[in-house]
């Protein structure tokens, strides 16, 4: 009789364990709003870099989550101080691949590129020259500086850090898909 009870308890325990495991195996998502990401982006600015004969400042960022293909973009006001007619204010749009560093729980822009430049202060002919100097500066900085860091104090974000499966942009939100297995 005790063997039969033990077998029933073991079967019931196994059924509960399977039910729990199957519900945990389902993917779970965390959504980071554009406002949260915008706030983080603003905290990175202004960004100053000096190279060769130019001083560049990026400020007043505007996040863009509508680019698709795993890209994260932002517009910013770029102030270029350079000799001659190379200087002035330029509105730029920068985009790069969003990558995740699992060890640090941080997101970076990989291979950021300047998508567009708009300025009445820099001639069209000089914009390519300015871009060739600015793009490597922005790239080097943005590949090292996290766009977002998961917060270990937030239980959902701490969980995301441990089990992040994929990152996508949907409906102007950064969607983190988690999978414990």
N, C-alpha and C positions, 0 to 999 in steps of 0.2 A: 504494500500500500504506500509506503513512504517513497519507493522508487517511482511510482506513478505520479505522486504529488511533485516530486523533484523534476520529473520529465515535463509535467504541465507548467511548472514555474519557469523552467528553462526555456520552453517553447514560447511562453508569454513574454519573457524577457527578450528573447531573440526577435520576436515580432515587433516589440516596442523599439528595440535598437534599430531594426531595419526601417521602421517608419520615421524615426528621428533622423537617421542617416540620409534617407531619400529626401526629406524636406531640407536638410542642410546642403545637400548636393546641388540644389537649385541655385541659379545665379541670383545675386542681389545687387541692386544698383544704388549708387549715391550720386546725387546731382549737385554740382556746384554752379551757382547762378552766375550770370554775366556780371551782376553787381559785386559779388564776392571776388571774382577774378579781376574786375576793373579796379577794385580797391587795392589789391595786391600789386597790380601793374603800376598804379599811381605811387605806391610806396617805393618803387624802384627808381622813380624819376625825381629830379632831373638826372640824366646820365651825362657825364662830361668825359670827353676824351680829347687828347692832344696827339697829333701825329704830323710829322714833317712840319709844314708851314701852316697847318690848319688847327683851329680849335672848334670842336663840335659839341653842341648841347642838344639833347633830346628832352622834350618836356611836353606836358599836356596830352598824355596818351588817351586814345579811344579804342577800346577793345573791339575786335571784329571776329565773331564766331560763325560767320556765314560763308567762309571760303571753301569748306568741304575738303575731301581727300586727306583728312587727318591734319589739316593745317590750322594754325592759330595765328591770327594777325592782329595788328594794331596800327592805327594812324597816330602820328605825333608831330609836334612842331619841332623842326630841327633848325637851330641857329648855327650858321657857319661863319666863323671869323677867319678870313683869309685875305691875302693881298689882292689888289686889283678888283675885278668884277666877279670873283669867285664867291664872295661872302654874301650873307643875307639870310632871311628867314625862308624856310622851305617846309611845305607840308609833305610828309612822307608816309607811305604805307609799307609796313614791313610784315612779312609772314615767314613762318618756318614750321617744320614738323614738330609736333608735340611729342616729347619722349619722356619716359618715366625712369627714374633711378630708384630701384626697389630698396637698395640698402639705406638710402637717405630719406625715402618717401617724398622725393622732390620731382617736379616737372620742369623741363627745360625746352627751349626752342633750339632745334638742331637745324643747321644750314639755313639760318635766316637770310632772307633776300629782300632787297628793296623792290617792291612791286611798282610803285609809282612815286614821282616827285612832282610837286607843283609849286612854282615860285615865279613871282614877277621880278625878283631881285637877281636871279641867276639866269643868264642867257641859256637858251635851249642848247647851244653848242657847248657850253661849259658844264651842263648838268651831268653828262657822261663822265667827265673828269671828276666832278665832285662825288658822284656815285661810286666811282672806282676807289676813292679814298675812304668814304663813309662806310660802305658795305663791310669791308673786313673789320673795321672798328666795332660796328654793331654786332657782327657775327661773333667775334671773340668775346665780347661782353655778355651777350645773351646766351651763349652756350655755357657760360660759367655761372651766371646768375639765375637762380630758380625763378620761374614764373609763379609757381605755387608750391608750398610745402604742406604736406598733410600734418594736421595738428594732433599730436599724441594725447592731448587733453580731451579731445572729442572722441568718444567711443567709436562712432561710425568711421571716422577718418583713421583711427588707430587700426581698426579692423581692415579697412581698405589697404593700408600699408602692408598688412600681412598677406592678403589674398587677392590682390589686384589682378584681374584677368585681361581686361582691355579698357581702352580709353577712346571715347568717341565724342563728337560734338553733335548734339541734337537739340533742336528748338532753342537755340541760343543758350544752351547749358552744356557744361562739361559733364559727361556721364561716365562714371567709373563703374565697370562691371566687375563684381567680385565672385570668386568661386573658391570655396574652402577645399576643394579636391581637384 
